[in-house]
Amino acid sequence: MFGKRDPVCGARVRRKDYSLEYEGKIYYFDSLACKTTFQENPHRFIKGGDKEGGFFGKLASHAEEVPRSCHEIKR
């Protein structure tokens, strides 16, 4: 098991199939949908971004706005 967390959905990433380097850091994703979503607006998902501290900050402060699945973000 690889064990990194997907910054978009928070799922544990088990394989290194989907990765992206952004501002000197490598991010890993559980699906192509999550990687694409991150690429479109990375600050939405990283701590200190233009949202409330990325996905987990948003989850804590605005739970009603968080999609049930990372793949619903694209809809």
C-alpha positions in Angstrom: 0.0 0.0 0.0 1.3 3.4 -1.0 -0.7 5.4 1.6 -0.7 9.0 0.5 -3.9 11.1 0.7 -5.6 12.4 -2.4 -5.9 16.2 -1.8 -9.2 16.4 -3.7 -11.3 13.6 -2.1 -9.1 12.6 0.9 -9.0 8.9 -0.1 -5.9 6.9 0.5 -4.0 6.6 -2.7 -2.8 3.0 -3.1 -0.8 3.3 -6.3 1.3 6.1 -7.9 -0.7 6.0 -11.2 -1.9 9.6 -11.0 0.6 12.2 -9.8 1.4 15.8 -10.5 4.1 18.2 -9.4 2.8 21.6 -8.3 5.0 24.3 -6.8 7.8 21.9 -6.0 5.6 19.3 -4.3 4.3 16.1 -5.7 0.6 15.3 -5.2 -0.9 11.9 -5.7 -4.5 11.1 -6.8 -6.8 8.1 -6.6 -8.3 8.7 -10.1 -7.8 10.8 -13.2 -11.0 12.7 -12.3 -9.3 13.9 -9.1 -6.1 14.8 -10.8 -8.0 16.8 -13.5 -10.1 18.6 -10.8 -6.9 19.5 -9.0 -5.2 20.8 -12.1 -8.2 23.1 -12.9 -7.9 24.9 -9.5 -5.1 23.6 -7.3 -5.5 26.3 -4.6 -9.0 25.0 -3.9 -7.4 21.8 -2.5 -4.1 22.8 -0.8 -3.7 24.2 2.6 -3.5 28.0 2.5 -5.3 28.1 -0.8 -8.1 30.5 -1.7 -10.6 28.3 0.1 -10.7 27.4 3.8 -7.5 25.4 3.9 -8.3 23.0 1.1 -10.7 20.1 1.0 -10.5 19.2 4.7 -10.8 22.8 5.9 -13.9 23.1 3.7 -15.3 19.8 5.1 -14.9 21.1 8.6 -16.4 24.5 8.0 -18.9 24.0 5.1 -19.9 20.4 5.2 -23.1 21.0 3.2 -21.0 22.2 0.2 -18.7 19.2 0.0 -19.7 16.7 -2.7 -20.4 13.2 -1.6 -17.9 11.8 -4.0 -14.7 13.3 -5.5 -16.1 12.5 -8.9 -19.2 14.7 -8.4 -17.0 17.8 -8.3 -16.7 17.7 -12.1 -20.5 17.9 -12.5 
